[in-house]
């Protein structure tokens, strides 16, 4: 799995951080998503997928093949 984020689409809702804090964080100044783990381990795949699916800005893309 490989994750990418589009910071221009991020609205700073923070749902991704609440769901997967080992994968995502937010910038202090504006709350925009920061990707901590581009290729998370198998134990984080489900939460990464969920974070992408609930992102209000559709800023997170999950590619199942690294």
Secondary structure, 3 states (H helix, E strand, C coil): CEEEECCCCCCCCCHHHHHCCCCEEECCCCCCEEECCCCCCHHHHHHHHHHHHHCCCCCEEEECCC
